[in-house]
Amino acid sequence: MSLVIMVRTRLTTGGIAEPVVADTAKSLAKLGHRVILLAWDRTGKFETTTTTEWGTIWRYQEKCKLNDPFVFAIKLPGFLWWSTWQILAFHKLERDIILHYHDLDTLPGGVFTSKILERPLVYDCHENYPGLVKGAVSKTIANGLHMLEAMLLKSCTGIISAGPANYARIKNMLESGIKAPFAATEEEATAVMNMAHRDFMNSKLTRIGNVKRLETYPLKKIENRKRGENFRILYIGVLEKHPSRGIIETALTVNKMKGVQFDIGGFGTMVPALMRIEGKMDNVNYMGSIHPDNVPLQTIECDAVLMALDPSNINNRLSAPNKLFEAMAAGVPIITCKELLMGQFVEREGIGVTFEWGQWDRLKAAIMKMMFDPQKCAEMGKRARKLAEKTHNWEHCEERLESLYQFVKKTNLEGA
């Protein structure tokens, strides 16, 4: 089998691969491939190389704040050149290489390296990157990133998309190039959500979402969990002001609500503000950065997972984030916004409650409704877990990943 070299511009705060990257690497190793991850250690404090259960992490050590796009843009070429030189060194020893580059920030380096070595390139697109940064950067830059991505897609041998909206967006770009719309429509994203598993097989473009390995969310633990004295709402994720995730607003909403506890985990620029709030509120708790291995247990032990994303951001409005599938795997109901594609999914499947963004009194009412009807809350959690077991799990994604890699290898042989 092949040597798969993955490239990613970030690691978790513990210096390891993010869950979706690690899951992909594990599946590739299971399929018989050897895996190396070239990743940017932006803290500069971890070992240069680490051996994992699925392969090896090689770290580029250059300090760079996660929330400083200007400094990141200046330092990014250094990381991409480093990655290319590492791959060139591996290529001298191993010819059967497949390049696997994560997100748009790495893709220019991936296309360049793929062309000079004449090796196949898999583009793993976790986000609508132009949509994500829109608002944080100028409209001109965001549109420029959109056009760059559309042009670079032509050079990819295989493409992996995460959410349904992202899949539809990439499909449009493959068909229309730079003339494709900046983002998919809600109707297009819904159509992708309704596609059958087989529709993602044997194709250049597949969908592998942020779904979870169910063995990390054991059913026995879910069935034996004990509820605490308070109704515990959980948010674990990125803590940035833009685009808003409703964290501060939720903290202010639950303040002084008797019997409610809001636990927050993660890292980002909002941490100082959260720590100030925590000191003034008895029922708001900032837990610090949570190691990925601890997320399943934290999620299983909560009463509801919060995903209050600002729908004015297109990436938020059409996203299907990690937290949705963590909650489903843990059998925990979800609190989210009506305006989101995710909100419509939650309402349709009966796996949580929704409220209108900005209507924080409605959020308060939704929480109280869940608190005082524990049986209904439990039923929503059970439906969520059953849905995860039926379709929204990593096992389905592993089949799609295998199919994509077969397509990539076949295409590469035919083009040789």
C-alpha positions in Angstrom: 0.0 0.0 0.0 1.0 3.7 -0.3 2.7 6.1 2.0 0.1 8.8 2.8 1.6 12.2 3.7 -0.9 14.5 5.4 -0.3 18.2 5.8 -2.2 20.4 8.4 -1.5 23.9 9.7 -2.6 23.2 13.2 -2.7 20.7 16.1 -4.7 20.6 19.3 -3.4 22.4 22.4 -2.0 19.1 23.4 0.2 18.9 20.3 -1.7 16.1 18.7 -3.9 15.7 15.6 -7.5 17.0 15.8 -10.1 14.2 16.1 -11.2 14.2 12.4 -7.6 14.2 11.2 -6.7 11.4 13.6 -9.8 9.4 12.6 -8.9 9.7 8.9 -5.3 8.7 9.7 -6.5 5.7 11.7 -8.7 4.5 8.9 -6.0 4.9 6.3 -3.6 2.8 8.5 -6.4 0.2 8.9 -6.6 0.0 5.1 -2.9 -0.8 5.1 -1.4 2.6 4.3 1.5 4.1 6.2 0.7 7.6 7.4 2.8 10.6 8.2 1.3 13.9 9.4 3.3 17.1 8.7 1.8 19.6 11.1 2.5 23.1 12.3 3.1 23.3 16.0 2.2 26.9 16.6 3.3 26.8 20.2 6.8 25.6 19.3 7.0 23.6 22.5 6.3 19.9 21.5 8.8 17.3 20.3 9.8 17.4 16.6 8.4 13.8 16.0 6.0 11.6 17.8 4.9 8.1 17.0 1.1 7.4 17.3 -1.1 4.3 16.9 -1.7 5.3 13.3 1.7 6.6 12.2 4.1 9.5 12.9 3.6 13.3 13.5 6.4 15.5 12.2 6.1 19.1 13.7 7.1 22.4 12.1 8.0 24.5 15.2 7.3 28.2 14.6 5.3 30.2 17.1 2.1 31.8 15.7 -1.1 32.8 17.4 -4.2 31.0 16.1 -6.2 34.2 16.1 -3.8 36.5 14.2 -4.5 36.1 10.4 -1.9 38.7 9.4 1.0 37.0 11.2 -0.4 33.6 10.0 -0.3 34.8 6.4 3.3 36.0 6.7 4.5 32.7 8.3 2.4 30.3 6.2 4.8 30.1 3.2 7.6 29.0 5.6 5.5 26.0 6.8 4.5 25.1 3.2 8.1 25.2 2.0 9.1 23.0 5.0 6.4 20.5 4.2 7.5 20.3 0.5 11.1 19.7 1.5 10.1 16.9 3.9 8.0 15.3 1.1 10.9 15.6 -1.4 13.1 13.8 1.1 10.5 11.0 1.6 10.1 10.7 -2.2 13.8 9.8 -2.6 13.1 6.7 -0.5 9.5 6.0 -1.4 7.8 6.5 -4.8 4.3 5.3 -4.0 3.2 8.4 -2.2 -0.3 10.0 -1.9 -0.4 13.6 -0.7 -3.3 14.5 1.6 -3.6 18.2 2.3 -6.1 19.6 4.8 -8.0 22.8 4.1 -7.4 25.7 1.7 -4.5 27.2 3.7 -2.4 24.2 2.7 -3.8 23.6 -0.8 -1.4 25.8 -2.9 1.5 23.9 -1.4 -0.2 20.6 -2.1 -0.8 21.5 -5.8 2.8 22.7 -6.2 4.3 19.6 -4.6 1.9 17.2 -6.5 2.9 18.7 -9.8 6.7 18.6 -9.3 6.6 15.0 -8.0 3.7 13.9 -10.3 2.0 12.3 -7.3 -1.8 12.2 -6.6 -3.3 14.8 -4.4 -6.3 14.5 -2.0 -7.8 17.7 -0.8 -9.5 17.4 2.6 -11.8 20.4 2.9 -13.1 20.8 6.4 -14.5 24.3 6.0 -15.8 26.8 3.6 -12.6 28.7 4.3 -13.5 31.9 2.3 -16.9 31.9 4.1 -15.3 31.3 7.5 -12.9 34.3 7.2 -15.4 36.6 5.6 -16.0 39.5 8.0 -12.6 38.9 9.6 -10.9 40.0 6.4 -12.0 42.3 3.5 -14.6 41.1 1.0 -11.9 41.4 -1.7 -9.6 38.9 0.1 -12.5 36.5 0.8 -13.6 36.6 -2.9 -9.9 36.1 -3.9 -9.7 33.0 -1.7 -12.9 31.6 -3.3 -11.4 32.1 -6.8 -8.1 30.6 -5.8 -9.8 27.5 -4.4 -11.9 27.1 -7.5 -8.8 27.1 -9.7 -6.8 24.8 -7.5 -9.6 22.1 -7.4 -8.8 21.2 -11.0 -5.4 19.8 -9.9 -6.8 17.6 -7.2 -7.1 13.8 -7.8 -9.6 13.4 -5.0 -11.6 15.7 -2.8 -13.1 15.1 0.7 -15.8 17.5 2.0 -17.1 17.7 5.5 -20.6 19.2 5.8 -23.4 19.0 3.2 -23.2 22.7 2.3 -19.5 22.4 1.7 -20.0 19.4 -0.5 -22.6 21.3 -2.6 -20.3 24.3 -2.8 -17.3 22.3 -4.1 -19.5 20.4 -6.6 -20.6 23.8 -7.9 -16.9 24.9 -8.2 -16.0 21.7 -10.0 -18.7 22.4 -12.5 -18.5 26.2 -12.9 -15.0 27.1 -11.7 -14.6 30.7 -10.5 -18.1 31.5 -11.7 -19.6 29.3 -9.0 -21.4 31.0 -6.2 -19.5 31.9 -3.0 -21.6 29.4 -1.0 -24.2 26.7 -1.5 -27.9 27.5 -1.1 -29.9 26.0 1.8 -31.8 23.9 -0.8 -28.6 22.5 -2.2 -27.3 21.6 1.2 -30.5 19.9 2.2 -30.4 17.9 -1.0 -26.9 16.6 -0.1 -28.2 15.7 3.4 -30.8 13.5 1.7 -28.3 11.7 -0.6 -27.9 8.0 -0.1 -24.6 6.5 1.2 -23.9 4.9 -2.3 -24.0 8.3 -4.0 -20.7 9.3 -2.3 -18.9 6.2 -3.6 -16.5 5.7 -6.6 -16.2 9.5 -7.3 -13.6 12.2 -7.2 -15.7 14.1 -4.6 -16.9 12.4 -1.4 -18.4 13.6 1.9 -16.8 12.6 5.1 -18.3 14.6 8.0 -17.4 15.3 11.5 -19.1 12.1 12.7 -17.7 10.1 15.5 -16.4 6.6 16.2 -19.1 5.1 18.3 -16.7 2.9 20.3 -15.4 6.2 21.9 -19.0 6.8 23.2 -19.8 3.4 24.7 -23.5 2.7 25.0 -23.0 1.1 28.5 -21.6 4.4 29.8 -24.5 6.3 28.3 -27.1 4.0 29.8 -25.4 4.1 33.2 -24.8 7.8 33.5 -26.0 9.6 36.5 -27.5 13.0 36.3 -26.1 15.7 38.6 -28.0 18.0 40.9 -28.0 20.8 38.2 -29.0 20.8 34.6 -25.6 20.9 32.9 -25.2 22.6 29.6 -22.0 22.1 27.7 -20.0 23.9 25.1 -16.5 22.6 24.1 -14.9 24.2 21.1 -13.2 27.3 19.7 -13.7 30.5 21.7 -13.5 33.3 19.3 -15.6 36.5 18.9 -16.0 36.0 15.1 -18.1 34.3 14.0 -20.1 34.4 17.2 -21.1 31.2 18.9 -23.3 32.8 21.5 -21.1 31.9 24.5 -21.1 35.2 26.3 -24.8 35.7 25.6 -25.7 32.2 26.9 -23.6 32.8 30.1 -25.5 36.1 30.7 -28.8 34.3 30.0 -28.3 31.4 32.4 -26.9 33.8 35.1 -29.0 33.3 38.3 -31.1 30.5 36.7 -31.6 28.2 39.6 -30.5 24.6 39.0 -28.6 25.4 35.7 -24.8 25.0 35.2 -23.1 26.2 32.0 -19.7 24.5 31.5 -17.4 25.9 28.8 -14.2 24.3 27.4 -11.8 25.4 24.7 -9.3 28.1 23.8 -9.2 31.4 21.9 -9.3 35.2 22.4 -12.5 35.0 24.5 -10.9 33.2 27.4 -10.0 36.4 29.4 -13.6 37.6 29.1 -14.9 34.2 30.1 -12.7 34.1 33.1 -13.9 37.5 34.2 -17.5 36.4 33.8 -16.9 33.2 35.6 -15.7 35.1 38.7 -19.0 37.0 38.8 -21.4 34.1 38.1 -22.0 31.1 40.3 -23.3 28.8 37.6 -20.8 29.5 34.8 -17.7 27.4 34.7 -14.7 27.8 32.4 -12.9 24.4 32.4 -9.9 25.4 30.3 -8.8 23.6 27.2 -10.2 20.0 27.0 -8.0 17.2 25.6 -9.8 15.4 22.7 -9.7 12.1 24.6 -11.8 13.7 27.4 -14.5 15.2 25.1 -16.6 12.0 24.9 -16.9 11.6 28.7 -17.6 15.3 29.2 -20.4 15.1 26.6 -21.9 11.9 28.0 -22.1 13.4 31.4 -23.9 16.6 30.4 -27.7 17.2 30.0 -27.5 19.3 26.8 -25.0 20.5 24.2 -25.1 24.1 23.2 -24.5 25.2 19.5 -25.9 28.7 19.3 -24.2 29.9 16.1 -24.8 33.4 14.6 -26.7 32.7 11.3 -25.6 35.9 9.7 -22.3 34.1 8.9 -22.9 31.8 5.9 -20.4 29.2 7.2 -22.3 29.1 10.5 -25.7 29.0 8.9 -25.0 25.9 6.7 -22.5 24.1 8.9 -22.7 20.6 10.5 -20.1 21.0 13.3 -18.2 18.5 15.5 -20.4 19.2 18.4 -23.6 18.1 16.7 -22.2 14.6 16.1 -20.5 14.5 19.5 -23.9 15.1 21.1 -25.6 12.5 18.9 -23.0 9.8 19.7 -23.3 10.6 23.4 -27.1 10.4 23.3 -27.5 14.0 24.5 -30.1 16.6 23.2 -28.9 19.7 21.4 -29.7 23.4 21.9 -29.3 25.4 18.7 -30.8 28.1 16.5 -33.8 27.8 14.2 -32.2 29.7 11.4 -29.4 27.2 11.0 -29.5 24.2 8.7 -28.4 22.2 11.8 -31.4 23.7 13.6 -33.8 22.4 10.9 -32.2 19.0 11.2 -32.5 19.0 15.0 -36.2 19.9 14.8 -37.0 17.4 12.0 -35.4 14.5 13.9 -36.6 15.5 17.3 -33.2 15.5 18.9 -33.2 18.8 20.7 -34.7 22.3 21.0 -34.2 25.5 19.0 -34.6 29.2 19.5 -34.2 32.3 17.3 -30.8 33.8 17.4 -30.7 37.0 19.5 -33.9 36.0 21.3 -32.1 35.1 24.5 -35.4 35.0 26.5 -36.4 32.1 24.2 -33.2 30.3 25.0 -34.0 30.7 28.7 -37.5 29.2 28.0 -36.1 26.3 26.0 -33.7 25.4 28.8 -36.5 25.5 31.4 -38.6 23.4 29.2 -35.9 20.7 29.0 -35.2 21.0 32.8 -38.7 20.4 33.8 -39.4 17.5 31.4 -36.5 15.1 31.9 -38.4 12.2 30.3 -38.8 14.1 27.0 -35.1 15.2 27.3 -34.1 11.6 27.6 -36.2 10.6 24.6 -34.5 13.2 22.5 -31.1 11.9 23.6 -32.1 8.3 22.7 -33.3 9.4 19.2 -30.0 11.2 18.7 -28.0 8.1 19.6 -30.1 5.8 17.3 -29.6 8.2 14.5 -25.8 8.1 15.1 -25.9 4.3 15.1 -28.0 4.1 11.9 -26.2 6.6 9.6 -24.2 9.3 11.3 -21.1 7.4 12.3 -17.5 7.0 11.3 -18.0 3.5 9.9 -19.9 4.9 7.0 -17.2 7.5 6.4 -14.5 4.8 6.5 -16.2 3.1 3.5 -16.3 6.3 1.6 -12.6 7.0 2.4 -11.6 3.6 1.1 -13.7 4.1 -2.1 -12.1 7.5 -2.6 -8.5 6.2 -2.2 -9.3 3.4 -4.7 -10.5 6.0 -7.1 -7.4 8.1 -6.6 -5.0 5.1 -7.1 -6.9 4.0 -10.2 -6.9 7.5 -11.7 -3.2 7.9 -11.0 -2.4 4.6 -12.7 -4.5 5.5 -15.7 -2.7 8.8 -16.0 0.7 7.4 -15.6 
